[in-house]
């Protein structure tokens, strides 16, 4: 499955939390993490590859390495195929719903308001809060392991740099868990 993903140098565009578009040229690293901020699997793709395209190969790689119960993903992965694949692996997909259109967004806001007024928090929402581990690993990689600006040419060299950095992150996190 990973052979079908593009690995050419390309231009990527992403909208950040403030609504601004961020542009970059190069590649994108997709990381699957476990509790304790331990990276389990990673795939390097072209910068213009959507996150959802790497979800199924990444989940399959991780399922071959560890036994897990849940797949926590943000709303970029809200697709029926990804949820079905997660269930086929024996996992429970906990994926934030993507607000497609104003009607669905209004329904989600109304549901959130009802939940706040009753004080009810479904277990999936509590488990989804654990997704911060993925963000911490990404931030650690970018800030402390030169993941933000890699000055190499070629996907193989960049992938080697990224995987060595993720190995170091995993080692540090495992040592922290054992302390």
TORGUDO-698686 format. One line per field, with one value per residue: residue in three letters; x, y, z of N, C-alpha, C, O in turn. Coordinates in steps of 0.05 Angstrom, whole numbers. Each point is the difference from the previous one (the first is absolute). Layout:
BEGIN
rest	(ALA;...)
nxx	(X;...)
nyy	(Y;...)
nzz	(Z;...)
caxx	(X;...)
cayy	(Y;...)
cazz	(Z;...)
cxx	(X;...)
cyy	(Y;...)
czz	(Z;...)
oxx	(X;...)
oyy	(Y;...)
ozz	(Z;...)
//
This chain:
BEGIN
rest	(UNK;UNK;UNK;UNK;UNK;UNK;UNK;UNK;UNK;UNK;UNK;UNK;UNK;UNK;UNK;UNK;UNK;UNK;UNK;UNK;UNK;UNK;UNK;UNK;UNK;UNK;UNK;UNK;UNK;UNK;UNK;UNK;UNK;UNK;UNK;UNK;UNK;UNK;UNK;UNK;UNK;UNK;UNK;UNK;UNK;UNK;UNK;UNK;UNK;UNK;UNK;UNK;UNK;UNK;UNK;UNK;UNK;UNK;UNK;UNK;UNK;UNK;UNK;UNK;UNK;UNK;UNK;UNK;UNK;UNK;UNK;UNK;UNK;UNK;UNK;UNK;UNK;UNK;UNK;UNK;UNK;UNK;UNK;UNK;UNK;UNK;UNK;UNK;UNK;UNK;UNK;UNK;UNK;UNK;UNK;UNK;UNK;UNK;UNK;UNK;UNK;UNK;UNK;UNK;UNK;UNK;UNK;UNK;UNK;UNK;UNK;UNK;UNK;UNK;UNK;UNK;UNK;UNK;UNK;UNK;UNK;UNK;UNK;UNK;UNK;UNK;UNK;UNK;UNK;UNK;UNK;UNK;UNK;UNK;UNK;UNK;UNK;UNK;UNK;UNK;UNK;UNK;UNK;UNK;UNK;UNK;UNK;UNK;UNK;UNK;UNK;UNK;UNK;UNK;UNK;UNK;UNK;UNK;UNK;UNK;UNK;UNK;UNK;UNK;UNK;UNK;UNK;UNK;UNK;UNK;UNK;UNK;UNK;UNK;UNK;UNK;UNK;UNK;UNK)
nxx	(16;30;-3;-35;22;-28;28;-35;38;-13;-33;21;-40;13;-38;20;23;40;9;34;4;-3;33;-9;44;-24;13;-15;4;-2;-21;23;-34;37;-26;-11;-37;-27;39;-40;-26;24;-23;32;-17;-23;27;7;33;-35;-10;-34;23;10;-39;-18;16;-15;-40;1;14;-28;-30;22;-8;-37;4;-27;-4;35;-37;40;-42;33;-11;43;-4;-15;16;-31;17;0;-37;-10;22;-16;-37;10;8;-44;3;15;-29;41;-40;36;-37;-4;19;-23;24;-22;-12;29;12;-30;2;32;-7;-26;20;24;-25;-12;30;5;-29;12;27;-25;18;-10;-15;-36;-38;-23;-27;-41;-21;-16;-37;-14;-17;-42;-34;-14;-25;-44;-27;-14;-34;-42;-22;-16;-33;0;-31;18;39;-27;39;-41;33;-41;-27;25;15;-27;-5;33;2;-26;14;30;-15;-17;33;16;-23;4;36;0;-22;25;32;-15;-6;39;-3)
nyy	(-24;-21;-44;-13;-10;36;-7;11;11;11;12;13;-22;36;-23;40;-9;15;-42;-2;26;-45;30;-36;8;-28;1;-42;22;-40;26;-39;23;-4;-31;38;8;-35;19;2;36;-18;38;-18;40;-11;33;-14;-20;-14;31;23;31;32;20;1;28;42;10;6;40;34;1;19;43;22;-7;3;33;27;17;12;13;20;43;5;-12;42;-41;4;22;45;23;8;34;41;12;17;43;9;27;22;-4;15;1;26;10;-22;38;-38;37;29;-22;-14;32;9;-28;8;33;-9;-22;24;21;-24;-5;34;3;-29;26;3;-33;11;-41;-2;16;-29;-29;16;-1;-42;17;9;-40;-7;16;-27;-35;6;5;-38;-22;15;-10;-41;-2;42;-2;30;-6;-21;1;-17;-24;11;-18;-15;31;14;-26;2;35;-1;-25;22;29;-16;-9;34;14;-25;7;35;-4;-21;24;27;-22;-2;40)
nzz	(0;26;-12;24;37;-3;-34;-25;-20;42;-27;37;2;25;9;3;37;-13;-14;30;-36;6;-6;-25;7;-26;44;-7;39;-19;31;4;18;26;20;20;-23;1;-14;-21;-11;-34;-7;-27;10;-37;-15;-42;23;-24;31;-18;-23;29;-6;-41;-32;2;-17;-45;-17;1;-33;-35;6;-12;44;-35;30;8;-19;17;-8;-24;9;12;43;0;11;-32;-35;5;-8;-43;-21;8;-23;-40;10;-9;-36;36;-35;9;-20;4;24;-39;17;-7;-8;-26;-37;-32;-30;-32;-36;-30;-30;-35;-34;-29;-31;-36;-32;-28;-33;-32;-26;-38;25;-42;6;-27;20;26;-20;-10;39;-4;-19;42;10;-16;24;34;-11;-8;35;21;-20;6;37;6;-29;15;32;28;20;-28;20;-8;-17;-13;-31;-34;-29;-32;-36;-30;-29;-36;-34;-26;-31;-38;-29;-24;-36;-37;-26;-28;-39;-32;-22;-33;-39;-22;-20)
caxx	(-16;16;11;-19;0;21;24;14;1;-24;-8;-22;-15;-16;-12;5;-22;-9;-12;20;12;29;10;27;9;14;-13;-17;4;-24;9;-20;12;-13;1;28;13;19;-7;-1;4;1;1;7;-14;2;-13;-28;-16;-19;4;-17;11;20;-12;-3;26;12;-14;7;28;-1;-14;19;21;-11;-29;-14;-29;-13;13;-8;7;-15;-22;10;-2;-28;-9;-11;20;20;-14;-4;26;6;-16;10;24;-8;2;-23;9;-10;8;-16;-16;7;-25;-3;-23;-10;-21;12;14;-20;-8;22;-1;-24;5;19;-14;-17;18;10;-22;-5;24;6;24;2;27;16;12;22;23;11;18;27;12;22;25;9;9;25;21;6;13;26;16;6;16;24;14;3;-20;-13;16;20;15;11;-14;-7;-18;13;16;-18;-13;20;2;-25;-2;19;-11;-22;12;10;-23;-11;19;-2;-26;0;16;-17;-20;12;10)
cayy	(24;24;5;16;28;16;7;21;27;15;23;-5;22;-8;22;-4;4;28;4;8;-21;-4;-13;-11;-18;-23;-25;0;-24;-10;-16;-13;-1;-14;13;5;15;-18;-5;-28;-3;25;-1;25;3;27;20;5;-23;5;-18;-23;-20;-17;-11;-29;-14;5;-17;-28;-4;1;-24;-23;4;1;-4;24;-2;24;17;27;16;25;0;-4;-29;-7;-13;-27;-21;-1;-12;-29;-14;0;-21;-25;-6;-6;25;18;26;24;21;24;3;22;15;5;16;15;-15;-19;15;10;-23;-6;20;-5;-23;8;17;-18;-15;18;6;-23;-9;-27;-3;-27;-12;6;27;-1;-14;17;19;-12;5;19;-14;3;28;3;-13;17;24;-8;-6;25;19;-10;-18;13;-9;22;8;-21;9;-23;-5;-28;-12;-20;14;13;-21;-10;20;0;-25;0;18;-14;-20;14;8;-24;-8;19;-3;-25;4;16;-17;-19;14)
cazz	(0;1;-26;-16;9;-14;15;-14;12;-9;16;17;11;23;15;29;18;-2;-27;-20;-16;2;-24;2;-22;10;7;24;15;14;23;17;27;22;25;9;-22;-13;-28;-7;-28;-15;-29;-13;-25;-12;17;-7;7;22;22;-1;-18;14;24;-1;2;26;20;-5;10;30;9;-2;20;27;4;11;1;-11;-19;6;-23;-1;-20;-27;-6;2;-25;5;-6;22;23;-6;3;28;12;-10;16;28;16;1;-10;13;-20;2;-25;-16;-6;-29;-5;23;14;18;21;18;16;19;21;16;16;20;19;16;18;21;18;16;13;-9;-16;-9;4;-24;2;19;-13;-21;12;0;-26;4;-3;-28;-3;15;-15;-23;10;8;-24;-14;16;12;-17;-26;-18;-13;-23;-6;-24;-15;-25;-5;19;16;20;19;16;19;21;16;15;22;20;14;17;24;16;12;21;23;13;14;24;18;11;18;24)
cxx	(17;13;-18;0;22;23;17;0;-23;-5;-25;-13;-17;-12;4;-24;-11;-12;20;11;30;9;28;5;15;-17;-17;5;-26;9;-23;13;-17;-1;29;16;22;-9;2;6;1;2;6;-14;6;-15;-29;-18;-18;5;-16;10;20;-12;-1;26;14;-13;7;29;0;-13;17;21;-11;-29;-12;-30;-14;18;-11;10;-16;-19;10;-3;-29;-10;-9;20;20;-13;-4;26;8;-15;10;25;-7;2;-26;10;-13;11;-19;-16;9;-26;-1;-26;-11;-22;12;15;-20;-10;21;0;-23;4;20;-13;-18;17;11;-22;-7;24;9;25;2;29;18;13;23;25;12;19;29;15;23;28;12;11;27;24;7;15;29;18;7;18;27;17;1;-20;-13;14;22;13;13;-16;-6;-17;14;17;-18;-14;20;3;-25;-2;20;-9;-23;10;11;-23;-12;18;-3;-26;-1;16;-16;-22;11;11;-19)
cyy	(25;7;17;29;15;7;21;26;16;23;-6;25;-11;25;-5;7;29;6;10;-24;-1;-15;-11;-17;-23;-24;4;-27;-6;-18;-12;-4;-16;17;3;14;-16;-4;-29;-5;27;-6;27;1;28;20;4;-25;6;-21;-25;-22;-18;-14;-30;-14;4;-17;-29;-6;-2;-25;-24;1;-2;-7;25;-4;23;12;28;18;26;-1;-3;-29;-10;-10;-28;-22;-2;-12;-30;-15;-2;-23;-28;-9;-7;24;14;27;23;23;24;4;26;16;7;16;13;-15;-19;15;10;-23;-7;20;-4;-24;6;17;-18;-16;17;5;-23;-10;-28;0;-29;-11;6;27;0;-14;17;21;-11;5;21;-12;3;29;5;-12;17;26;-6;-5;26;18;-10;-18;9;-10;23;7;-21;8;-24;-2;-30;-12;-20;13;13;-21;-11;20;-2;-25;-2;19;-13;-22;12;9;-24;-9;18;-4;-26;2;16;-17;-19;13;0)
czz	(0;-27;-18;8;-15;19;-14;16;-11;18;16;11;23;13;29;16;-1;-27;-21;-15;2;-25;6;-24;12;5;25;14;16;22;15;27;19;24;10;-21;-14;-29;-7;-29;-13;-30;-11;-27;-11;18;-7;4;23;22;-2;-19;13;24;0;-1;27;22;-4;10;31;11;-1;23;29;0;12;-2;-15;-22;5;-23;1;-24;-29;-8;1;-27;6;-4;23;24;-4;3;29;14;-10;15;29;18;1;-11;15;-17;4;-25;-14;-7;-30;-4;25;16;20;23;21;18;21;23;19;18;22;22;19;19;23;20;19;16;-8;-18;-9;3;-24;2;20;-12;-21;10;2;-26;2;-2;-28;-4;14;-15;-25;8;8;-24;-14;16;9;-18;-29;-21;-15;-26;-5;-27;-14;-26;-3;23;18;22;22;17;20;24;19;17;22;22;16;18;25;18;14;23;25;15;16;26;21;13;21;25;23)
oxx	(-7;7;9;-11;22;-4;24;-18;-3;14;-20;14;-13;14;-8;-21;-24;-9;-9;2;13;-12;16;-18;18;-13;0;0;-9;14;-21;21;-24;12;16;25;21;-22;20;15;-11;12;-12;3;13;-19;-15;-23;9;6;10;-6;3;14;8;4;12;14;2;4;14;9;-3;12;14;-14;8;-10;-22;24;-23;24;-22;-2;-17;0;-4;-11;11;0;8;12;3;0;11;11;-1;7;18;-1;-18;17;-25;23;-24;11;5;-19;10;-22;7;-3;-8;0;6;-5;-7;4;2;-7;-3;7;-1;-7;1;5;-9;-3;15;1;6;18;25;23;20;22;25;18;19;24;15;19;24;20;17;21;24;19;18;24;23;18;19;22;0;6;-14;-13;21;-14;25;-22;17;7;-6;0;6;-3;-8;0;3;-8;-5;4;-1;-12;-3;2;-7;-10;-1;0;-13;-9;1;-6;-14;6;6)
oyy	(20;23;13;17;-10;6;3;5;1;4;-9;21;-21;21;-21;7;4;23;4;-22;21;-21;13;-11;4;-10;21;-21;17;-20;14;-12;-4;22;-17;2;10;-10;-13;-19;20;-20;20;-18;16;-8;9;0;9;-23;-22;-23;-23;-16;-13;-20;-19;-12;-15;-21;-17;-11;-19;-20;-12;0;8;-17;-4;-3;6;1;1;-20;-3;-6;-24;15;-13;-19;-23;-16;-16;-22;-21;-15;-19;-24;-7;-3;-4;13;2;9;-3;-3;20;-12;21;-12;-8;5;-1;-9;0;4;-7;-7;3;0;-9;-4;4;-4;-9;1;4;-16;-13;16;-17;16;3;4;14;8;0;9;16;-6;4;14;5;3;15;11;4;7;16;9;4;12;15;-7;-16;-3;-5;6;2;3;-1;10;-16;4;-1;-10;-2;4;-6;-9;0;2;-11;-6;2;-5;-11;-3;2;-7;-9;0;-1;-11;-6;4;-7;-13;11)
ozz	(-12;-5;-18;-14;-4;23;6;16;-25;20;-11;3;-3;1;11;-11;6;-4;-23;11;-1;-7;14;-13;17;-19;13;-12;15;-6;4;3;-4;1;-6;3;-6;-6;7;-7;11;-8;9;-16;13;14;17;-9;21;-6;8;3;-8;12;19;15;10;17;20;12;11;20;16;6;17;-21;22;-15;-10;0;-7;-6;11;-14;-17;-24;0;-16;18;15;7;14;19;11;8;16;15;1;15;24;-17;12;2;3;-1;-22;12;-11;-8;2;22;24;24;23;23;24;23;23;24;24;23;24;24;23;22;24;22;18;15;-19;17;-2;3;-9;-4;5;-4;-14;2;-1;-19;-6;-4;-14;-10;-1;-6;-13;-6;0;-9;-11;0;7;-19;-23;-20;-20;12;-20;-2;-2;5;24;24;23;23;24;23;23;24;23;21;24;24;21;22;24;24;22;23;24;21;21;24;24;19;20;21)
//
